Amino acid sequence: MATITKKELIDRISESTQAKRVIVKKIIQTFLDEMIDELARDNRLEFRDFGVFETRTRSSRIAQNPKTLERVQVPPKRSVKFKMGRLMREKLAAPAPAPEKS
């Protein structure tokens, strides 16, 4: 499994759209910043056929340190949940392509 970085995505988009790399980078970073801001406001982000991002709050709980057996209070925590959309679900259900040899 390969790791694709933001830089690589910017290069691919810039190449396929013939747009300047600097402009593509600014657009992608602005998009990501807006997503973070909206999720921080507890707003739900829905992208048709791609998926839905929404925040979930885990309630506080009491946990136990396995080493000392001391009980500790774990504060509530917010996290982001992602639910796949139709197109992504269909693409991921298809067999994975064979890995490329370098």
MOPAC internal coordinates of N, CA, C and O (Angstrom, degrees):
PM7 1SCF
backbone

  N    0.0000 0     0.00 0     0.00 0    0    0    0
  C    1.4482 1     0.00 0     0.00 0    1    0    0
  C    1.5296 1   108.08 1     0.00 0    2    1    0
  O    1.2310 1   121.06 1   -50.43 1    3    2    1
  N    1.3083 1   115.58 1   129.57 1    3    2    1
  C    1.4615 1   121.34 1  -179.66 1    5    3    2
  C    1.5241 1   110.25 1   -93.06 1    6    5    3
  O    1.2310 1   121.03 1   -25.76 1    7    6    5
  N    1.3211 1   115.63 1   154.24 1    7    6    5
  C    1.4537 1   121.97 1   174.22 1    9    7    6
  C    1.5180 1   108.11 1  -105.51 1   10    9    7
  O    1.2310 1   120.76 1   -54.22 1   11   10    9
  N    1.3189 1   116.14 1   125.78 1   11   10    9
  C    1.4629 1   121.22 1   179.17 1   13   11   10
  C    1.5297 1   107.58 1  -104.78 1   14   13   11
  O    1.2310 1   120.67 1   -54.43 1   15   14   13
  N    1.3133 1   116.32 1   125.57 1   15   14   13
  C    1.4636 1   120.65 1  -179.26 1   17   15   14
  C    1.5257 1   110.84 1   -91.73 1   18   17   15
  O    1.2310 1   121.64 1   -12.99 1   19   18   17
  N    1.3244 1   114.46 1   167.01 1   19   18   17
  C    1.4668 1   119.84 1   177.52 1   21   19   18
  C    1.5335 1   109.64 1   -60.78 1   22   21   19
  O    1.2310 1   120.39 1   141.17 1   23   22   21
  N    1.3073 1   116.87 1   -38.83 1   23   22   21
  C    1.4694 1   121.56 1   179.25 1   25   23   22
  C    1.5331 1   110.54 1   -60.09 1   26   25   23
  O    1.2310 1   120.23 1   136.53 1   27   26   25
  N    1.3222 1   117.17 1   -43.47 1   27   26   25
  C    1.4606 1   120.38 1   179.58 1   29   27   26
  C    1.5376 1   111.45 1   -65.34 1   30   29   27
  O    1.2310 1   120.70 1   140.29 1   31   30   29
  N    1.3221 1   116.26 1   -39.71 1   31   30   29
  C    1.4682 1   119.39 1   176.78 1   33   31   30
  C    1.5167 1   111.21 1   -63.53 1   34   33   31
  O    1.2310 1   120.82 1   137.71 1   35   34   33
  N    1.3244 1   116.04 1   -42.29 1   35   34   33
  C    1.4712 1   120.75 1   178.44 1   37   35   34
  C    1.5280 1   109.60 1   -60.61 1   38   37   35
  O    1.2310 1   120.30 1   135.34 1   39   38   37
  N    1.3270 1   117.03 1   -44.66 1   39   38   37
  C    1.4641 1   120.49 1   179.66 1   41   39   38
  C    1.5281 1   111.04 1   -62.15 1   42   41   39
  O    1.2310 1   119.98 1   136.14 1   43   42   41
  N    1.3430 1   117.64 1   -43.86 1   43   42   41
  C    1.4712 1   121.13 1  -179.83 1   45   43   42
  C    1.5272 1   111.54 1   -62.71 1   46   45   43
  O    1.2310 1   120.72 1   133.95 1   47   46   45
  N    1.3349 1   116.23 1   -46.05 1   47   46   45
  C    1.4643 1   120.70 1  -178.66 1   49   47   46
  C    1.5227 1   110.32 1   -65.69 1   50   49   47
  O    1.2310 1   120.91 1   137.57 1   51   50   49
  N    1.3252 1   115.86 1   -42.43 1   51   50   49
  C    1.4607 1   120.82 1   179.16 1   53   51   50
  C    1.5257 1   110.46 1   -60.60 1   54   53   51
  O    1.2310 1   120.78 1   137.30 1   55   54   53
  N    1.3214 1   116.10 1   -42.70 1   55   54   53
  C    1.4628 1   121.01 1  -179.41 1   57   55   54
  C    1.5324 1   111.78 1   -67.74 1   58   57   55
  O    1.2310 1   120.79 1   136.43 1   59   58   57
  N    1.3350 1   116.09 1   -43.57 1   59   58   57
  C    1.4732 1   118.71 1  -176.08 1   61   59   58
  C    1.5229 1   113.31 1   -75.40 1   62   61   59
  O    1.2310 1   119.88 1   155.72 1   63   62   61
  N    1.3384 1   117.83 1   -24.28 1   63   62   61
  C    1.4663 1   120.07 1  -179.52 1   65   63   62
  C    1.5190 1   112.92 1  -102.92 1   66   65   63
  O    1.2310 1   120.32 1   173.90 1   67   66   65
  N    1.3286 1   116.99 1    -6.10 1   67   66   65
  C    1.4632 1   122.45 1  -177.33 1   69   67   66
  C    1.5278 1   111.69 1    62.22 1   70   69   67
  O    1.2310 1   120.17 1  -159.17 1   71   70   69
  N    1.3403 1   117.28 1    20.83 1   71   70   69
  C    1.4698 1   121.03 1   177.03 1   73   71   70
  C    1.5204 1   108.56 1   -89.35 1   74   73   71
  O    1.2310 1   121.10 1   -25.12 1   75   74   73
  N    1.3202 1   115.50 1   154.88 1   75   74   73
  C    1.4605 1   119.29 1   179.51 1   77   75   74
  C    1.5301 1   109.54 1   -65.83 1   78   77   75
  O    1.2310 1   121.55 1   -39.23 1   79   78   77
  N    1.3218 1   114.63 1   140.77 1   79   78   77
  C    1.4654 1   121.79 1  -177.96 1   81   79   78
  C    1.5305 1   111.45 1   -57.30 1   82   81   79
  O    1.2310 1   120.14 1   140.59 1   83   82   81
  N    1.3131 1   117.33 1   -39.41 1   83   82   81
  C    1.4677 1   122.17 1  -178.66 1   85   83   82
  C    1.5260 1   110.83 1   -62.11 1   86   85   83
  O    1.2310 1   120.45 1   139.68 1   87   86   85
  N    1.3189 1   116.75 1   -40.32 1   87   86   85
  C    1.4703 1   121.62 1  -179.47 1   89   87   86
  C    1.5197 1   110.09 1   -69.45 1   90   89   87
  O    1.2310 1   120.47 1   135.26 1   91   90   89
  N    1.3332 1   116.71 1   -44.74 1   91   90   89
  C    1.4674 1   120.97 1   178.91 1   93   91   90
  C    1.5282 1   110.28 1   -60.93 1   94   93   91
  O    1.2310 1   120.90 1   137.57 1   95   94   93
  N    1.3369 1   115.88 1   -42.43 1   95   94   93
  C    1.4746 1   120.39 1   179.66 1   97   95   94
  C    1.5272 1   110.73 1   -61.04 1   98   97   95
  O    1.2310 1   120.37 1   136.30 1   99   98   97
  N    1.3174 1   116.89 1   -43.70 1   99   98   97
  C    1.4654 1   121.86 1   179.84 1  101   99   98
  C    1.5348 1   110.70 1   -63.55 1  102  101   99
  O    1.2310 1   120.31 1   136.78 1  103  102  101
  N    1.3246 1   117.00 1   -43.22 1  103  102  101
  C    1.4640 1   121.12 1  -179.54 1  105  103  102
  C    1.5223 1   110.63 1   -64.12 1  106  105  103
  O    1.2310 1   120.18 1   132.62 1  107  106  105
  N    1.3243 1   117.26 1   -47.38 1  107  106  105
  C    1.4685 1   120.52 1  -178.64 1  109  107  106
  C    1.5225 1   110.62 1   -64.09 1  110  109  107
  O    1.2310 1   120.05 1   136.81 1  111  110  109
  N    1.3370 1   117.51 1   -43.19 1  111  110  109
  C    1.4650 1   119.32 1  -179.51 1  113  111  110
  C    1.5251 1   111.12 1   -65.66 1  114  113  111
  O    1.2310 1   120.20 1   141.75 1  115  114  113
  N    1.3280 1   117.23 1   -38.25 1  115  114  113
  C    1.4648 1   121.02 1   177.31 1  117  115  114
  C    1.5248 1   110.15 1   -64.26 1  118  117  115
  O    1.2310 1   120.32 1   137.52 1  119  118  117
  N    1.3195 1   116.99 1   -42.48 1  119  118  117
  C    1.4698 1   122.04 1   177.85 1  121  119  118
  C    1.5315 1   110.51 1   -59.54 1  122  121  119
  O    1.2310 1   120.37 1   132.02 1  123  122  121
  N    1.3207 1   116.91 1   -47.98 1  123  122  121
  C    1.4682 1   120.54 1  -179.86 1  125  123  122
  C    1.5315 1   111.71 1   -64.39 1  126  125  123
  O    1.2310 1   120.66 1   139.40 1  127  126  125
  N    1.3294 1   116.34 1   -40.60 1  127  126  125
  C    1.4714 1   120.14 1   177.91 1  129  127  126
  C    1.5258 1   111.05 1   -62.36 1  130  129  127
  O    1.2310 1   120.38 1   138.47 1  131  130  129
  N    1.3332 1   116.87 1   -41.53 1  131  130  129
  C    1.4654 1   121.16 1   178.44 1  133  131  130
  C    1.5249 1   111.10 1   -64.42 1  134  133  131
  O    1.2310 1   120.47 1   139.90 1  135  134  133
  N    1.3254 1   116.71 1   -40.10 1  135  134  133
  C    1.4720 1   120.07 1   177.41 1  137  135  134
  C    1.5282 1   110.50 1   -60.28 1  138  137  135
  O    1.2310 1   120.84 1   133.58 1  139  138  137
  N    1.3180 1   116.01 1   -46.42 1  139  138  137
  C    1.4670 1   120.47 1   179.87 1  141  139  138
  C    1.5188 1   110.47 1   -61.24 1  142  141  139
  O    1.2310 1   120.20 1   134.57 1  143  142  141
  N    1.3368 1   117.22 1   -45.43 1  143  142  141
  C    1.4650 1   121.28 1  -179.97 1  145  143  142
  C    1.5271 1   111.52 1   -60.29 1  146  145  143
  O    1.2310 1   120.28 1   135.51 1  147  146  145
  N    1.3244 1   117.06 1   -44.49 1  147  146  145
  C    1.4668 1   120.49 1  -179.26 1  149  147  146
  C    1.5230 1   111.45 1   -66.74 1  150  149  147
  O    1.2310 1   119.99 1   139.08 1  151  150  149
  N    1.3123 1   117.62 1   -40.92 1  151  150  149
  C    1.4714 1   120.17 1   178.08 1  153  151  150
  C    1.5293 1   110.71 1   -67.17 1  154  153  151
  O    1.2310 1   120.30 1   145.70 1  155  154  153
  N    1.3259 1   117.03 1   -34.30 1  155  154  153
  C    1.4715 1   120.47 1   177.33 1  157  155  154
  C    1.5273 1   110.82 1   -65.31 1  158  157  155
  O    1.2310 1   120.29 1   152.83 1  159  158  157
  N    1.3484 1   117.04 1   -27.17 1  159  158  157
  C    1.4655 1   121.94 1   177.33 1  161  159  158
  C    1.5288 1   111.87 1   -87.81 1  162  161  159
  O    1.2310 1   120.35 1  -170.76 1  163  162  161
  N    1.3294 1   116.94 1     9.24 1  163  162  161
  C    1.4667 1   123.68 1  -178.46 1  165  163  162
  C    1.5228 1   112.77 1    64.74 1  166  165  163
  O    1.2310 1   120.35 1  -153.43 1  167  166  165
  N    1.3266 1   116.93 1    26.57 1  167  166  165
  C    1.4583 1   120.16 1   175.83 1  169  167  166
  C    1.5182 1   109.83 1   -87.67 1  170  169  167
  O    1.2310 1   121.16 1   -28.00 1  171  170  169
  N    1.3094 1   115.39 1   152.00 1  171  170  169
  C    1.4616 1   123.25 1  -179.86 1  173  171  170
  C    1.5218 1   107.60 1   -94.87 1  174  173  171
  O    1.2310 1   120.37 1   -47.37 1  175  174  173
  N    1.3407 1   116.91 1   132.63 1  175  174  173
  C    1.4601 1   121.22 1   178.22 1  177  175  174
  C    1.5231 1   108.82 1  -106.89 1  178  177  175
  O    1.2310 1   120.56 1   -58.92 1  179  178  177
  N    1.3170 1   116.53 1   121.08 1  179  178  177
  C    1.4618 1   120.38 1  -178.68 1  181  179  178
  C    1.5196 1   109.57 1  -120.42 1  182  181  179
  O    1.2310 1   121.21 1   -57.21 1  183  182  181
  N    1.3304 1   115.30 1   122.79 1  183  182  181
  C    1.4556 1   122.16 1   176.80 1  185  183  182
  C    1.5230 1   106.48 1  -118.19 1  186  185  183
  O    1.2310 1   120.32 1   -73.19 1  187  186  185
  N    1.3141 1   116.99 1   106.81 1  187  186  185
  C    1.4695 1   122.65 1  -175.94 1  189  187  186
  C    1.5246 1   110.92 1   -49.31 1  190  189  187
  O    1.2310 1   120.77 1   -43.95 1  191  190  189
  N    1.2976 1   116.14 1   136.05 1  191  190  189
  C    1.4659 1   125.70 1   179.35 1  193  191  190
  C    1.5302 1   114.02 1    68.15 1  194  193  191
  O    1.2310 1   119.51 1   163.85 1  195  194  193
  N    1.3219 1   118.54 1   -16.15 1  195  194  193
  C    1.4721 1   121.06 1   178.47 1  197  195  194
  C    1.5157 1   110.32 1   -93.57 1  198  197  195
  O    1.2310 1   120.73 1   120.70 1  199  198  197
  N    1.3456 1   116.20 1   -59.30 1  199  198  197
  C    1.4557 1   119.21 1   179.27 1  201  199  198
  C    1.5116 1   112.97 1   161.67 1  202  201  199
  O    1.2310 1   121.47 1     2.81 1  203  202  201
  N    1.3323 1   114.79 1  -177.19 1  203  202  201
  C    1.4652 1   122.27 1  -177.18 1  205  203  202
  C    1.5260 1   109.35 1  -127.74 1  206  205  203
  O    1.2310 1   120.98 1   -47.93 1  207  206  205
  N    1.3276 1   115.73 1   132.07 1  207  206  205
  C    1.4558 1   122.44 1   173.75 1  209  207  206
  C    1.5216 1   107.65 1  -107.71 1  210  209  207
  O    1.2310 1   120.24 1   -47.23 1  211  210  209
  N    1.3196 1   117.14 1   132.77 1  211  210  209
  C    1.4646 1   119.93 1   173.92 1  213  211  210
  C    1.5110 1   109.08 1  -149.74 1  214  213  211
  O    1.2310 1   121.22 1   -24.99 1  215  214  213
  N    1.3367 1   115.28 1   155.01 1  215  214  213
  C    1.4606 1   119.63 1  -179.67 1  217  215  214
  C    1.5202 1   110.00 1   -89.40 1  218  217  215
  O    1.2310 1   121.29 1   -31.70 1  219  218  217
  N    1.2901 1   115.15 1   148.30 1  219  218  217
  C    1.4586 1   123.13 1   174.99 1  221  219  218
  C    1.5133 1   107.45 1  -128.44 1  222  221  219
  O    1.2310 1   120.49 1   -35.84 1  223  222  221
  N    1.3181 1   116.67 1   144.16 1  223  222  221
  C    1.4588 1   120.69 1   177.65 1  225  223  222
  C    1.5196 1   109.05 1  -111.31 1  226  225  223
  O    1.2310 1   121.38 1   -57.24 1  227  226  225
  N    1.3104 1   114.97 1   122.76 1  227  226  225
  C    1.4547 1   120.51 1   174.71 1  229  227  226
  C    1.5102 1   107.35 1   -87.17 1  230  229  227
  O    1.2310 1   119.97 1   -49.07 1  231  230  229
  N    1.3138 1   117.67 1   130.93 1  231  230  229
  C    1.4639 1   119.91 1  -177.25 1  233  231  230
  C    1.5295 1   110.49 1   -72.35 1  234  233  231
  O    1.2310 1   121.14 1   -18.36 1  235  234  233
  N    1.3199 1   115.42 1   161.64 1  235  234  233
  C    1.4578 1   119.77 1   179.13 1  237  235  234
  C    1.5286 1   108.61 1   -67.57 1  238  237  235
  O    1.2310 1   121.37 1   -23.20 1  239  238  237
  N    1.3114 1   114.98 1   156.80 1  239  238  237
  C    1.4518 1   119.80 1  -179.16 1  241  239  238
  C    1.5148 1   110.06 1  -154.03 1  242  241  239
  O    1.2310 1   121.24 1   -10.58 1  243  242  241
  N    1.3083 1   115.24 1   169.42 1  243  242  241
  C    1.4626 1   120.17 1   176.00 1  245  243  242
  C    1.5245 1   107.13 1  -106.44 1  246  245  243
  O    1.2310 1   121.10 1   -53.95 1  247  246  245
  N    1.3325 1   115.51 1   126.05 1  247  246  245
  C    1.4591 1   121.31 1   179.64 1  249  247  246
  C    1.5248 1   108.75 1  -116.15 1  250  249  247
  O    1.2310 1   121.03 1    -5.60 1  251  250  249
  N    1.3074 1   115.63 1   174.40 1  251  250  249
  C    1.4595 1   119.84 1  -178.16 1  253  251  250
  C    1.5201 1   109.23 1  -129.54 1  254  253  251
  O    1.2310 1   120.83 1   -49.22 1  255  254  253
  N    1.3345 1   116.02 1   130.78 1  255  254  253
  C    1.4483 1   121.90 1   175.58 1  257  255  254
  C    1.5320 1   107.26 1   -70.31 1  258  257  255
  O    1.2310 1   119.21 1   -60.94 1  259  258  257
  N    1.3283 1   119.12 1   119.06 1  259  258  257
  C    1.4562 1   120.16 1  -175.46 1  261  259  258
  C    1.5300 1   114.49 1   -66.11 1  262  261  259
  O    1.2310 1   120.49 1   154.66 1  263  262  261
  N    1.3231 1   116.67 1   -25.34 1  263  262  261
  C    1.4716 1   120.04 1  -179.25 1  265  263  262
  C    1.5281 1   111.32 1   -78.34 1  266  265  263
  O    1.2310 1   121.19 1   129.22 1  267  266  265
  N    1.3427 1   115.32 1   -50.78 1  267  266  265
  C    1.4690 1   119.85 1  -173.95 1  269  267  266
  C    1.5290 1   112.41 1   -97.67 1  270  269  267
  O    1.2310 1   120.22 1   170.11 1  271  270  269
  N    1.3051 1   117.19 1    -9.89 1  271  270  269
  C    1.4701 1   124.07 1  -175.74 1  273  271  270
  C    1.5279 1   112.81 1    61.81 1  274  273  271
  O    1.2310 1   121.29 1  -164.03 1  275  274  273
  N    1.3246 1   115.14 1    15.97 1  275  274  273
  C    1.4709 1   120.67 1   178.81 1  277  275  274
  C    1.5249 1   109.11 1   -76.66 1  278  277  275
  O    1.2310 1   120.28 1   -42.41 1  279  278  277
  N    1.3208 1   117.06 1   137.59 1  279  278  277
  C    1.4656 1   121.57 1   177.83 1  281  279  278
  C    1.5301 1   108.43 1   -84.54 1  282  281  279
  O    1.2310 1   121.56 1   -43.76 1  283  282  281
  N    1.3351 1   114.63 1   136.24 1  283  282  281
  C    1.4704 1   120.16 1   179.64 1  285  283  282
  C    1.5157 1   109.46 1  -131.49 1  286  285  283
  O    1.2310 1   121.00 1   -32.62 1  287  286  285
  N    1.3075 1   115.69 1   147.38 1  287  286  285
  C    1.4615 1   122.08 1   178.40 1  289  287  286
  C    1.5297 1   108.20 1   -86.38 1  290  289  287
  O    1.2310 1   120.25 1   -55.72 1  291  290  289
  N    1.3182 1   117.12 1   124.28 1  291  290  289
  C    1.4644 1   122.17 1   176.86 1  293  291  290
  C    1.5254 1   106.70 1  -100.77 1  294  293  291
  O    1.2310 1   119.99 1   -57.74 1  295  294  293
  N    1.3401 1   117.63 1   122.26 1  295  294  293
  C    1.4701 1   120.42 1  -177.49 1  297  295  294
  C    1.5273 1   112.10 1   -70.75 1  298  297  295
  O    1.2310 1   120.30 1   -16.67 1  299  298  297
  N    1.3372 1   117.03 1   163.33 1  299  298  297
  C    1.4681 1   119.44 1   176.44 1  301  299  298
  C    1.5278 1   110.02 1   -61.12 1  302  301  299
  O    1.2310 1   120.67 1   -28.89 1  303  302  301
  N    1.3107 1   116.32 1   151.11 1  303  302  301
  C    1.4599 1   120.31 1  -175.83 1  305  303  302
  C    1.5291 1   109.78 1  -139.11 1  306  305  303
  O    1.2310 1   121.30 1   -43.39 1  307  306  305
  N    1.3403 1   115.12 1   136.61 1  307  306  305
  C    1.4652 1   119.92 1   176.33 1  309  307  306
  C    1.5189 1   109.16 1   -97.81 1  310  309  307
  O    1.2310 1   120.94 1   -38.34 1  311  310  309
  N    1.3224 1   115.81 1   141.66 1  311  310  309
  C    1.4644 1   120.66 1   175.67 1  313  311  310
  C    1.5202 1   108.15 1  -140.77 1  314  313  311
  O    1.2310 1   120.99 1   -11.16 1  315  314  313
  N    1.3229 1   115.70 1   168.84 1  315  314  313
  C    1.4565 1   120.93 1  -179.30 1  317  315  314
  C    1.5216 1   108.99 1  -105.96 1  318  317  315
  O    1.2310 1   121.38 1   -47.98 1  319  318  317
  N    1.3165 1   114.96 1   132.02 1  319  318  317
  C    1.4632 1   121.51 1   177.20 1  321  319  318
  C    1.5239 1   107.12 1  -108.21 1  322  321  319
  O    1.2310 1   120.88 1   -40.93 1  323  322  321
  N    1.3344 1   115.92 1   139.07 1  323  322  321
  C    1.4567 1   120.81 1   177.76 1  325  323  322
  C    1.5173 1   108.56 1  -121.43 1  326  325  323
  O    1.2310 1   120.79 1   -48.32 1  327  326  325
  N    1.3178 1   116.10 1   131.68 1  327  326  325
  C    1.4613 1   121.69 1   176.50 1  329  327  326
  C    1.5238 1   107.35 1  -118.56 1  330  329  327
  O    1.2310 1   120.82 1   -56.46 1  331  330  329
  N    1.3289 1   116.04 1   123.54 1  331  330  329
  C    1.4614 1   121.26 1  -177.47 1  333  331  330
  C    1.5184 1   112.40 1   -64.04 1  334  333  331
  O    1.2310 1   121.76 1   -34.79 1  335  334  333
  N    1.3174 1   114.23 1   145.21 1  335  334  333
  C    1.4482 1   120.95 1   174.22 1  337  335  334
  C    1.5254 1   110.75 1   -90.15 1  338  337  335
  O    1.2310 1   120.85 1    -2.34 1  339  338  337
  N    1.3060 1   115.98 1   177.66 1  339  338  337
  C    1.4639 1   122.64 1  -174.61 1  341  339  338
  C    1.5259 1   113.17 1   -58.22 1  342  341  339
  O    1.2310 1   119.70 1   129.00 1  343  342  341
  N    1.3334 1   118.18 1   -51.00 1  343  342  341
  C    1.4652 1   120.64 1  -177.41 1  345  343  342
  C    1.5214 1   112.08 1   -61.71 1  346  345  343
  O    1.2310 1   120.23 1   136.25 1  347  346  345
  N    1.3237 1   117.17 1   -43.75 1  347  346  345
  C    1.4571 1   120.62 1  -179.85 1  349  347  346
  C    1.5259 1   110.38 1   -65.11 1  350  349  347
  O    1.2310 1   120.64 1   137.87 1  351  350  349
  N    1.3168 1   116.38 1   -42.13 1  351  350  349
  C    1.4659 1   120.95 1   179.74 1  353  351  350
  C    1.5319 1   110.09 1   -60.23 1  354  353  351
  O    1.2310 1   120.51 1   136.94 1  355  354  353
  N    1.3433 1   116.64 1   -43.06 1  355  354  353
  C    1.4600 1   121.01 1   179.44 1  357  355  354
  C    1.5286 1   111.95 1   -65.61 1  358  357  355
  O    1.2310 1   120.56 1   137.23 1  359  358  357
  N    1.3359 1   116.54 1   -42.77 1  359  358  357
  C    1.4785 1   120.59 1   179.60 1  361  359  358
  C    1.5198 1   110.85 1   -64.38 1  362  361  359
  O    1.2310 1   120.19 1   138.58 1  363  362  361
  N    1.3279 1   117.24 1   -41.42 1  363  362  361
  C    1.4623 1   120.39 1  -178.02 1  365  363  362
  C    1.5212 1   112.04 1   -74.71 1  366  365  363
  O    1.2310 1   119.87 1   158.67 1  367  366  365
  N    1.3234 1   117.86 1   -21.33 1  367  366  365
  C    1.4643 1   121.38 1   178.48 1  369  367  366
  C    1.5282 1   110.50 1   -76.82 1  370  369  367
  O    1.2310 1   120.22 1   156.08 1  371  370  369
  N    1.3274 1   117.18 1   -23.92 1  371  370  369
  C    1.4622 1   121.25 1   179.01 1  373  371  370
  C    1.5237 1   109.14 1   -71.72 1  374  373  371
  O    1.2310 1   119.66 1   -26.64 1  375  374  373
  N    1.3250 1   118.26 1   153.36 1  375  374  373
  C    1.4715 1   120.73 1   178.61 1  377  375  374
  C    1.5215 1   110.83 1   -59.79 1  378  377  375
  O    1.2310 1   120.89 1   -38.30 1  379  378  377
  N    1.3283 1   115.90 1   141.70 1  379  378  377
  C    1.4644 1   121.43 1  -179.32 1  381  379  378
  C    1.5307 1   109.03 1   -70.24 1  382  381  379
  O    1.2310 1   120.36 1   -37.68 1  383  382  381
  N    1.3470 1   116.91 1   142.32 1  383  382  381
  C    1.4714 1   119.49 1   177.84 1  385  383  382
  C    1.5309 1   109.97 1   -69.12 1  386  385  383
  O    1.2310 1   120.76 1   -26.52 1  387  386  385
  N    1.3121 1   116.16 1   153.48 1  387  386  385
  C    1.4714 1   120.69 1   178.80 1  389  387  386
  C    1.5216 1   109.08 1   -64.52 1  390  389  387
  O    1.2310 1   119.94 1   -38.73 1  391  390  389
  N    1.3379 1   117.72 1   141.27 1  391  390  389
  C    1.4726 1   120.18 1  -179.91 1  393  391  390
  C    1.5349 1   111.08 1   -65.95 1  394  393  391
  O    1.2310 1   121.64 1   -36.95 1  395  394  393
  N    1.3276 1   114.47 1   143.05 1  395  394  393
  C    1.4655 1   119.97 1   179.78 1  397  395  394
  C    1.5221 1   110.10 1   -78.90 1  398  397  395
  O    1.2310 1   120.48 1   -37.11 1  399  398  397
  N    1.3191 1   116.70 1   142.89 1  399  398  397
  C    1.4583 1   121.15 1   177.18 1  401  399  398
  C    1.5199 1   108.66 1   -93.80 1  402  401  399
  O    1.2310 1   120.99 1   -46.88 1  403  402  401
  N    1.3262 1   115.71 1   133.12 1  403  402  401
  C    1.4740 1   119.52 1  -178.71 1  405  403  402
  C    1.4975 1   111.38 1   -91.51 1  406  405  403
  O    1.2310 1   120.10 1   180.00 1  407  406  405

